[in-house]
Amino acid sequence: MCVEKLQKILLAVTLGIAMMLAAAGSLKAAFLLQVGIIVILIVSGLTGFCYITNVLRTAFPSCNEEKK
């Protein structure tokens, strides 16, 4: 498993958890989780820096390195 794929899987799981929290009536927690995700994605899009990717790189190889 490479970093970029793992990051997308974790994003999908996190959004699923936010949906589950909203369905369970925990709207405040769901809203805060989604705001956090939005902030991370905006920072990543504007600067090219993604904290989650850098943390995951310590344990998993990049997809580009895996193909070589």
PDB file with one MODEL, atoms N, CA, C and O in Angstrom:
MODEL        1
ATOM      1  N   MET A   1       0.861  -1.171   0.000  1.00  0.00           N
ATOM      2  CA  MET A   1       0.000   0.000   0.000  1.00  0.00           C
ATOM      3  C   MET A   1       0.904   1.231   0.000  1.00  0.00           C
ATOM      4  O   MET A   1       1.868   1.312   0.762  1.00  0.00           O
ATOM      5  N   CYS A   2       0.578   2.174  -0.858  1.00  0.00           N
ATOM      6  CA  CYS A   2       1.400   3.387  -0.940  1.00  0.00           C
ATOM      7  C   CYS A   2       0.663   4.569  -0.293  1.00  0.00           C
ATOM      8  O   CYS A   2      -0.539   4.512  -0.031  1.00  0.00           O
ATOM      9  N   VAL A   3       1.417   5.622  -0.051  1.00  0.00           N
ATOM     10  CA  VAL A   3       0.932   6.761   0.731  1.00  0.00           C
ATOM     11  C   VAL A   3      -0.283   7.430   0.106  1.00  0.00           C
ATOM     12  O   VAL A   3      -1.268   7.693   0.796  1.00  0.00           O
ATOM     13  N   GLU A   4      -0.225   7.706  -1.186  1.00  0.00           N
ATOM     14  CA  GLU A   4      -1.310   8.446  -1.824  1.00  0.00           C
ATOM     15  C   GLU A   4      -2.623   7.659  -1.802  1.00  0.00           C
ATOM     16  O   GLU A   4      -3.690   8.229  -1.573  1.00  0.00           O
ATOM     17  N   LYS A   5      -2.537   6.356  -2.040  1.00  0.00           N
ATOM     18  CA  LYS A   5      -3.750   5.523  -1.987  1.00  0.00           C
ATOM     19  C   LYS A   5      -4.274   5.433  -0.553  1.00  0.00           C
ATOM     20  O   LYS A   5      -5.480   5.508  -0.317  1.00  0.00           O
ATOM     21  N   LEU A   6      -3.361   5.272   0.392  1.00  0.00           N
ATOM     22  CA  LEU A   6      -3.761   5.174   1.788  1.00  0.00           C
ATOM     23  C   LEU A   6      -4.406   6.470   2.267  1.00  0.00           C
ATOM     24  O   LEU A   6      -5.358   6.439   3.047  1.00  0.00           O
ATOM     25  N   GLN A   7      -3.895   7.603   1.806  1.00  0.00           N
ATOM     26  CA  GLN A   7      -4.475   8.891   2.182  1.00  0.00           C
ATOM     27  C   GLN A   7      -5.917   9.004   1.683  1.00  0.00           C
ATOM     28  O   GLN A   7      -6.786   9.497   2.403  1.00  0.00           O
ATOM     29  N   LYS A   8      -6.171   8.553   0.460  1.00  0.00           N
ATOM     30  CA  LYS A   8      -7.534   8.618  -0.081  1.00  0.00           C
ATOM     31  C   LYS A   8      -8.474   7.681   0.675  1.00  0.00           C
ATOM     32  O   LYS A   8      -9.634   8.020   0.911  1.00  0.00           O
ATOM     33  N   ILE A   9      -7.978   6.511   1.052  1.00  0.00           N
ATOM     34  CA  ILE A   9      -8.797   5.570   1.829  1.00  0.00           C
ATOM     35  C   ILE A   9      -9.134   6.170   3.188  1.00  0.00           C
ATOM     36  O   ILE A   9     -10.279   6.093   3.633  1.00  0.00           O
ATOM     37  N   LEU A  10      -8.148   6.766   3.850  1.00  0.00           N
ATOM     38  CA  LEU A  10      -8.388   7.384   5.153  1.00  0.00           C
ATOM     39  C   LEU A  10      -9.347   8.569   5.052  1.00  0.00           C
ATOM     40  O   LEU A  10     -10.155   8.785   5.955  1.00  0.00           O
ATOM     41  N   LEU A  11      -9.267   9.333   3.971  1.00  0.00           N
ATOM     42  CA  LEU A  11     -10.205  10.440   3.759  1.00  0.00           C
ATOM     43  C   LEU A  11     -11.629   9.913   3.612  1.00  0.00           C
ATOM     44  O   LEU A  11     -12.564  10.471   4.187  1.00  0.00           O
ATOM     45  N   ALA A  12     -11.793   8.844   2.844  1.00  0.00           N
ATOM     46  CA  ALA A  12     -13.118   8.248   2.663  1.00  0.00           C
ATOM     47  C   ALA A  12     -13.667   7.713   3.987  1.00  0.00           C
ATOM     48  O   ALA A  12     -14.852   7.878   4.279  1.00  0.00           O
ATOM     49  N   VAL A  13     -12.819   7.079   4.780  1.00  0.00           N
ATOM     50  CA  VAL A  13     -13.252   6.553   6.081  1.00  0.00           C
ATOM     51  C   VAL A  13     -13.649   7.701   7.008  1.00  0.00           C
ATOM     52  O   VAL A  13     -14.654   7.613   7.713  1.00  0.00           O
ATOM     53  N   THR A  14     -12.864   8.772   7.007  1.00  0.00           N
ATOM     54  CA  THR A  14     -13.163   9.927   7.857  1.00  0.00           C
ATOM     55  C   THR A  14     -14.482  10.586   7.460  1.00  0.00           C
ATOM     56  O   THR A  14     -15.271  10.967   8.324  1.00  0.00           O
ATOM     57  N   LEU A  15     -14.719  10.719   6.165  1.00  0.00           N
ATOM     58  CA  LEU A  15     -16.000  11.276   5.718  1.00  0.00           C
ATOM     59  C   LEU A  15     -17.157  10.342   6.084  1.00  0.00           C
ATOM     60  O   LEU A  15     -18.246  10.808   6.420  1.00  0.00           O
ATOM     61  N   GLY A  16     -16.929   9.048   6.022  1.00  0.00           N
ATOM     62  CA  GLY A  16     -17.947   8.082   6.449  1.00  0.00           C
ATOM     63  C   GLY A  16     -18.263   8.214   7.928  1.00  0.00           C
ATOM     64  O   GLY A  16     -19.421   8.121   8.334  1.00  0.00           O
ATOM     65  N   ILE A  17     -17.222   8.434   8.736  1.00  0.00           N
ATOM     66  CA  ILE A  17     -17.438   8.638  10.170  1.00  0.00           C
ATOM     67  C   ILE A  17     -18.236   9.917  10.409  1.00  0.00           C
ATOM     68  O   ILE A  17     -19.114   9.947  11.271  1.00  0.00           O
ATOM     69  N   ALA A  18     -17.936  10.975   9.652  1.00  0.00           N
ATOM     70  CA  ALA A  18     -18.694  12.226   9.787  1.00  0.00           C
ATOM     71  C   ALA A  18     -20.167  11.996   9.429  1.00  0.00           C
ATOM     72  O   ALA A  18     -21.058  12.512  10.104  1.00  0.00           O
ATOM     73  N   MET A  19     -20.418  11.231   8.377  1.00  0.00           N
ATOM     74  CA  MET A  19     -21.810  10.930   8.001  1.00  0.00           C
ATOM     75  C   MET A  19     -22.495  10.119   9.090  1.00  0.00           C
ATOM     76  O   MET A  19     -23.665  10.350   9.394  1.00  0.00           O
ATOM     77  N   MET A  20     -21.768   9.163   9.683  1.00  0.00           N
ATOM     78  CA  MET A  20     -22.333   8.341  10.745  1.00  0.00           C
ATOM     79  C   MET A  20     -22.672   9.201  11.964  1.00  0.00           C
ATOM     80  O   MET A  20     -23.721   9.029  12.585  1.00  0.00           O
ATOM     81  N   LEU A  21     -21.767  10.132  12.299  1.00  0.00           N
ATOM     82  CA  LEU A  21     -22.037  11.027  13.432  1.00  0.00           C
ATOM     83  C   LEU A  21     -23.257  11.899  13.174  1.00  0.00           C
ATOM     84  O   LEU A  21     -24.061  12.129  14.077  1.00  0.00           O
ATOM     85  N   ALA A  22     -23.396  12.381  11.950  1.00  0.00           N
ATOM     86  CA  ALA A  22     -24.555  13.211  11.608  1.00  0.00           C
ATOM     87  C   ALA A  22     -25.848  12.397  11.693  1.00  0.00           C
ATOM     88  O   ALA A  22     -26.864  12.883  12.190  1.00  0.00           O
ATOM     89  N   ALA A  23     -25.801  11.177  11.211  1.00  0.00           N
ATOM     90  CA  ALA A  23     -26.997  10.319  11.248  1.00  0.00           C
ATOM     91  C   ALA A  23     -27.362   9.942  12.676  1.00  0.00           C
ATOM     92  O   ALA A  23     -28.536   9.741  12.987  1.00  0.00           O
ATOM     93  N   ALA A  24     -26.357   9.846  13.548  1.00  0.00           N
ATOM     94  CA  ALA A  24     -26.610   9.478  14.940  1.00  0.00           C
ATOM     95  C   ALA A  24     -27.066  10.675  15.770  1.00  0.00           C
ATOM     96  O   ALA A  24     -27.391  10.529  16.948  1.00  0.00           O
ATOM     97  N   GLY A  25     -27.089  11.855  15.159  1.00  0.00           N
ATOM     98  CA  GLY A  25     -27.573  13.028  15.864  1.00  0.00           C
ATOM     99  C   GLY A  25     -26.473  13.859  16.504  1.00  0.00           C
ATOM    100  O   GLY A  25     -26.757  14.838  17.194  1.00  0.00           O
ATOM    101  N   SER A  26     -25.230  13.482  16.284  1.00  0.00           N
ATOM    102  CA  SER A  26     -24.100  14.228  16.841  1.00  0.00           C
ATOM    103  C   SER A  26     -23.637  15.249  15.808  1.00  0.00           C
ATOM    104  O   SER A  26     -22.528  15.159  15.280  1.00  0.00           O
ATOM    105  N   LEU A  27     -24.497  16.212  15.531  1.00  0.00           N
ATOM    106  CA  LEU A  27     -24.236  17.162  14.453  1.00  0.00           C
ATOM    107  C   LEU A  27     -23.028  18.055  14.718  1.00  0.00           C
ATOM    108  O   LEU A  27     -22.300  18.400  13.787  1.00  0.00           O
ATOM    109  N   LYS A  28     -22.808  18.429  15.962  1.00  0.00           N
ATOM    110  CA  LYS A  28     -21.672  19.298  16.283  1.00  0.00           C
ATOM    111  C   LYS A  28     -20.353  18.584  15.974  1.00  0.00           C
ATOM    112  O   LYS A  28     -19.463  19.174  15.362  1.00  0.00           O
ATOM    113  N   ALA A  29     -20.220  17.326  16.390  1.00  0.00           N
ATOM    114  CA  ALA A  29     -18.994  16.559  16.131  1.00  0.00           C
ATOM    115  C   ALA A  29     -18.819  16.321  14.637  1.00  0.00           C
ATOM    116  O   ALA A  29     -17.703  16.411  14.125  1.00  0.00           O
ATOM    117  N   ALA A  30     -19.896  16.021  13.937  1.00  0.00           N
ATOM    118  CA  ALA A  30     -19.823  15.801  12.490  1.00  0.00           C
ATOM    119  C   ALA A  30     -19.399  17.077  11.771  1.00  0.00           C
ATOM    120  O   ALA A  30     -18.580  17.037  10.853  1.00  0.00           O
ATOM    121  N   PHE A  31     -19.960  18.209  12.191  1.00  0.00           N
ATOM    122  CA  PHE A  31     -19.612  19.491  11.585  1.00  0.00           C
ATOM    123  C   PHE A  31     -18.139  19.826  11.814  1.00  0.00           C
ATOM    124  O   PHE A  31     -17.449  20.244  10.885  1.00  0.00           O
ATOM    125  N   LEU A  32     -17.656  19.647  13.035  1.00  0.00           N
ATOM    126  CA  LEU A  32     -16.254  19.936  13.344  1.00  0.00           C
ATOM    127  C   LEU A  32     -15.301  19.028  12.567  1.00  0.00           C
ATOM    128  O   LEU A  32     -14.252  19.474  12.101  1.00  0.00           O
ATOM    129  N   LEU A  33     -15.667  17.765  12.431  1.00  0.00           N
ATOM    130  CA  LEU A  33     -14.836  16.829  11.668  1.00  0.00           C
ATOM    131  C   LEU A  33     -14.773  17.245  10.203  1.00  0.00           C
ATOM    132  O   LEU A  33     -13.702  17.224   9.596  1.00  0.00           O
ATOM    133  N   GLN A  34     -15.901  17.618   9.640  1.00  0.00           N
ATOM    134  CA  GLN A  34     -15.904  18.044   8.241  1.00  0.00           C
ATOM    135  C   GLN A  34     -15.166  19.359   8.036  1.00  0.00           C
ATOM    136  O   GLN A  34     -14.499  19.529   7.015  1.00  0.00           O
ATOM    137  N   VAL A  35     -15.263  20.287   8.970  1.00  0.00           N
ATOM    138  CA  VAL A  35     -14.510  21.535   8.865  1.00  0.00           C
ATOM    139  C   VAL A  35     -13.014  21.243   8.905  1.00  0.00           C
ATOM    140  O   VAL A  35     -12.245  21.847   8.158  1.00  0.00           O
ATOM    141  N   GLY A  36     -12.602  20.333   9.761  1.00  0.00           N
ATOM    142  CA  GLY A  36     -11.198  19.947   9.820  1.00  0.00           C
ATOM    143  C   GLY A  36     -10.705  19.364   8.509  1.00  0.00           C
ATOM    144  O   GLY A  36      -9.612  19.692   8.048  1.00  0.00           O
ATOM    145  N   ILE A  37     -11.507  18.505   7.913  1.00  0.00           N
ATOM    146  CA  ILE A  37     -11.154  17.909   6.619  1.00  0.00           C
ATOM    147  C   ILE A  37     -11.068  18.988   5.547  1.00  0.00           C
ATOM    148  O   ILE A  37     -10.145  18.984   4.733  1.00  0.00           O
ATOM    149  N   ILE A  38     -12.021  19.906   5.544  1.00  0.00           N
ATOM    150  CA  ILE A  38     -12.026  20.988   4.555  1.00  0.00           C
ATOM    151  C   ILE A  38     -10.775  21.845   4.691  1.00  0.00           C
ATOM    152  O   ILE A  38     -10.153  22.194   3.687  1.00  0.00           O
ATOM    153  N   VAL A  39     -10.402  22.187   5.908  1.00  0.00           N
ATOM    154  CA  VAL A  39      -9.206  23.006   6.129  1.00  0.00           C
ATOM    155  C   VAL A  39      -7.957  22.280   5.613  1.00  0.00           C
ATOM    156  O   VAL A  39      -7.124  22.883   4.937  1.00  0.00           O
ATOM    157  N   ILE A  40      -7.826  20.994   5.930  1.00  0.00           N
ATOM    158  CA  ILE A  40      -6.674  20.216   5.464  1.00  0.00           C
ATOM    159  C   ILE A  40      -6.626  20.181   3.944  1.00  0.00           C
ATOM    160  O   ILE A  40      -5.555  20.341   3.359  1.00  0.00           O
ATOM    161  N   LEU A  41      -7.769  19.973   3.294  1.00  0.00           N
ATOM    162  CA  LEU A  41      -7.798  19.912   1.831  1.00  0.00           C
ATOM    163  C   LEU A  41      -7.501  21.264   1.190  1.00  0.00           C
ATOM    164  O   LEU A  41      -6.830  21.318   0.160  1.00  0.00           O
ATOM    165  N   ILE A  42      -7.983  22.353   1.776  1.00  0.00           N
ATOM    166  CA  ILE A  42      -7.708  23.686   1.230  1.00  0.00           C
ATOM    167  C   ILE A  42      -6.223  24.016   1.368  1.00  0.00           C
ATOM    168  O   ILE A  42      -5.608  24.505   0.420  1.00  0.00           O
ATOM    169  N   VAL A  43      -5.645  23.754   2.533  1.00  0.00           N
ATOM    170  CA  VAL A  43      -4.209  24.004   2.733  1.00  0.00           C
ATOM    171  C   VAL A  43      -3.393  23.163   1.761  1.00  0.00           C
ATOM    172  O   VAL A  43      -2.433  23.651   1.164  1.00  0.00           O
ATOM    173  N   SER A  44      -3.773  21.904   1.602  1.00  0.00           N
ATOM    174  CA  SER A  44      -3.066  21.023   0.679  1.00  0.00           C
ATOM    175  C   SER A  44      -3.170  21.517  -0.759  1.00  0.00           C
ATOM    176  O   SER A  44      -2.193  21.473  -1.506  1.00  0.00           O
ATOM    177  N   GLY A  45      -4.342  21.982  -1.144  1.00  0.00           N
ATOM    178  CA  GLY A  45      -4.539  22.470  -2.508  1.00  0.00           C
ATOM    179  C   GLY A  45      -3.803  23.761  -2.803  1.00  0.00           C
ATOM    180  O   GLY A  45      -3.287  23.942  -3.906  1.00  0.00           O
ATOM    181  N   LEU A  46      -3.748  24.661  -1.833  1.00  0.00           N
ATOM    182  CA  LEU A  46      -3.118  25.957  -2.055  1.00  0.00           C
ATOM    183  C   LEU A  46      -1.594  25.920  -1.939  1.00  0.00           C
ATOM    184  O   LEU A  46      -0.895  26.624  -2.667  1.00  0.00           O
ATOM    185  N   THR A  47      -1.086  25.101  -1.025  1.00  0.00           N
ATOM    186  CA  THR A  47       0.355  25.109  -0.769  1.00  0.00           C
ATOM    187  C   THR A  47       1.086  23.886  -1.298  1.00  0.00           C
ATOM    188  O   THR A  47       2.305  23.920  -1.467  1.00  0.00           O
ATOM    189  N   GLY A  48       0.368  22.821  -1.557  1.00  0.00           N
ATOM    190  CA  GLY A  48       1.013  21.577  -1.965  1.00  0.00           C
ATOM    191  C   GLY A  48       1.551  20.788  -0.777  1.00  0.00           C
ATOM    192  O   GLY A  48       2.124  19.714  -0.961  1.00  0.00           O
ATOM    193  N   PHE A  49       1.376  21.303   0.437  1.00  0.00           N
ATOM    194  CA  PHE A  49       1.827  20.624   1.646  1.00  0.00           C
ATOM    195  C   PHE A  49       0.641  19.921   2.293  1.00  0.00           C
ATOM    196  O   PHE A  49      -0.395  20.535   2.545  1.00  0.00           O
ATOM    197  N   CYS A  50       0.803  18.640   2.556  1.00  0.00           N
ATOM    198  CA  CYS A  50      -0.240  17.892   3.248  1.00  0.00           C
ATOM    199  C   CYS A  50       0.387  17.181   4.445  1.00  0.00           C
ATOM    200  O   CYS A  50       1.221  16.290   4.284  1.00  0.00           O
ATOM    201  N   TYR A  51      -0.022  17.582   5.637  1.00  0.00           N
ATOM    202  CA  TYR A  51       0.536  17.030   6.867  1.00  0.00           C
ATOM    203  C   TYR A  51       0.323  15.517   6.943  1.00  0.00           C
ATOM    204  O   TYR A  51       1.228  14.783   7.340  1.00  0.00           O
ATOM    205  N   ILE A  52      -0.848  15.057   6.570  1.00  0.00           N
ATOM    206  CA  ILE A  52      -1.170  13.632   6.651  1.00  0.00           C
ATOM    207  C   ILE A  52      -0.230  12.814   5.760  1.00  0.00           C
ATOM    208  O   ILE A  52       0.247  11.755   6.168  1.00  0.00           O
ATOM    209  N   THR A  53       0.031  13.297   4.564  1.00  0.00           N
ATOM    210  CA  THR A  53       0.924  12.591   3.643  1.00  0.00           C
ATOM    211  C   THR A  53       2.333  12.517   4.223  1.00  0.00           C
ATOM    212  O   THR A  53       2.986  11.478   4.128  1.00  0.00           O
ATOM    213  N   ASN A  54       2.799  13.592   4.814  1.00  0.00           N
ATOM    214  CA  ASN A  54       4.137  13.590   5.397  1.00  0.00           C
ATOM    215  C   ASN A  54       4.238  12.618   6.567  1.00  0.00           C
ATOM    216  O   ASN A  54       5.264  11.960   6.737  1.00  0.00           O
ATOM    217  N   VAL A  55       3.195  12.522   7.367  1.00  0.00           N
ATOM    218  CA  VAL A  55       3.197  11.577   8.482  1.00  0.00           C
ATOM    219  C   VAL A  55       3.179  10.138   7.954  1.00  0.00           C
ATOM    220  O   VAL A  55       3.905   9.281   8.457  1.00  0.00           O
ATOM    221  N   LEU A  56       2.352   9.879   6.947  1.00  0.00           N
ATOM    222  CA  LEU A  56       2.258   8.522   6.412  1.00  0.00           C
ATOM    223  C   LEU A  56       3.534   8.093   5.697  1.00  0.00           C
ATOM    224  O   LEU A  56       3.844   6.903   5.655  1.00  0.00           O
ATOM    225  N   ARG A  57       4.277   9.042   5.134  1.00  0.00           N
ATOM    226  CA  ARG A  57       5.527   8.710   4.432  1.00  0.00           C
ATOM    227  C   ARG A  57       6.570   8.104   5.350  1.00  0.00           C
ATOM    228  O   ARG A  57       7.479   7.417   4.883  1.00  0.00           O
ATOM    229  N   THR A  58       6.457   8.343   6.640  1.00  0.00           N
ATOM    230  CA  THR A  58       7.422   7.761   7.570  1.00  0.00           C
ATOM    231  C   THR A  58       7.248   6.253   7.682  1.00  0.00           C
ATOM    232  O   THR A  58       8.186   5.550   8.059  1.00  0.00           O
ATOM    233  N   ALA A  59       6.067   5.748   7.361  1.00  0.00           N
ATOM    234  CA  ALA A  59       5.802   4.323   7.503  1.00  0.00           C
ATOM    235  C   ALA A  59       5.547   3.608   6.179  1.00  0.00           C
ATOM    236  O   ALA A  59       5.720   2.392   6.094  1.00  0.00           O
ATOM    237  N   PHE A  60       5.138   4.349   5.142  1.00  0.00           N
ATOM    238  CA  PHE A  60       4.779   3.724   3.869  1.00  0.00           C
ATOM    239  C   PHE A  60       5.522   4.396   2.723  1.00  0.00           C
ATOM    240  O   PHE A  60       5.853   5.579   2.805  1.00  0.00           O
ATOM    241  N   PRO A  61       5.785   3.644   1.649  1.00  0.00           N
ATOM    242  CA  PRO A  61       6.471   4.241   0.494  1.00  0.00           C
ATOM    243  C   PRO A  61       5.510   5.076  -0.346  1.00  0.00           C
ATOM    244  O   PRO A  61       4.295   4.885  -0.301  1.00  0.00           O
ATOM    245  N   SER A  62       6.072   5.996  -1.105  1.00  0.00           N
ATOM    246  CA  SER A  62       5.281   6.787  -2.040  1.00  0.00           C
ATOM    247  C   SER A  62       4.875   5.903  -3.219  1.00  0.00           C
ATOM    248  O   SER A  62       5.566   4.932  -3.526  1.00  0.00           O
ATOM    249  N   CYS A  63       3.775   6.223  -3.876  1.00  0.00           N
ATOM    250  CA  CYS A  63       3.340   5.443  -5.028  1.00  0.00           C
ATOM    251  C   CYS A  63       4.350   5.513  -6.161  1.00  0.00           C
ATOM    252  O   CYS A  63       4.519   4.551  -6.910  1.00  0.00           O
ATOM    253  N   ASN A  64       5.026   6.663  -6.287  1.00  0.00           N
ATOM    254  CA  ASN A  64       6.035   6.814  -7.340  1.00  0.00           C
ATOM    255  C   ASN A  64       7.241   5.924  -7.085  1.00  0.00           C
ATOM    256  O   ASN A  64       7.813   5.386  -8.033  1.00  0.00           O
ATOM    257  N   GLU A  65       7.643   5.756  -5.827  1.00  0.00           N
ATOM    258  CA  GLU A  65       8.778   4.899  -5.492  1.00  0.00           C
ATOM    259  C   GLU A  65       8.439   3.441  -5.686  1.00  0.00           C
ATOM    260  O   GLU A  65       9.301   2.642  -6.050  1.00  0.00           O
ATOM    261  N   GLU A  66       7.171   3.081  -5.444  1.00  0.00           N
ATOM    262  CA  GLU A  66       6.737   1.694  -5.520  1.00  0.00           C
ATOM    263  C   GLU A  66       6.799   1.160  -6.952  1.00  0.00           C
ATOM    264  O   GLU A  66       7.062  -0.025  -7.154  1.00  0.00           O
ATOM    265  N   LYS A  67       6.560   2.024  -7.953  1.00  0.00           N
ATOM    266  CA  LYS A  67       6.522   1.600  -9.348  1.00  0.00           C
ATOM    267  C   LYS A  67       7.903   1.324  -9.908  1.00  0.00           C
ATOM    268  O   LYS A  67       8.031   0.595 -10.892  1.00  0.00           O
ATOM    269  N   LYS A  68       8.941   1.890  -9.305  1.00  0.00           N
ATOM    270  CA  LYS A  68      10.304   1.732  -9.824  1.00  0.00           C
ATOM    271  C   LYS A  68      10.865   0.353  -9.594  1.00  0.00           C
ATOM    272  O   LYS A  68      12.001   0.076  -9.978  1.00  0.00           O
TER     273      LYS A  68
ENDMDL
END
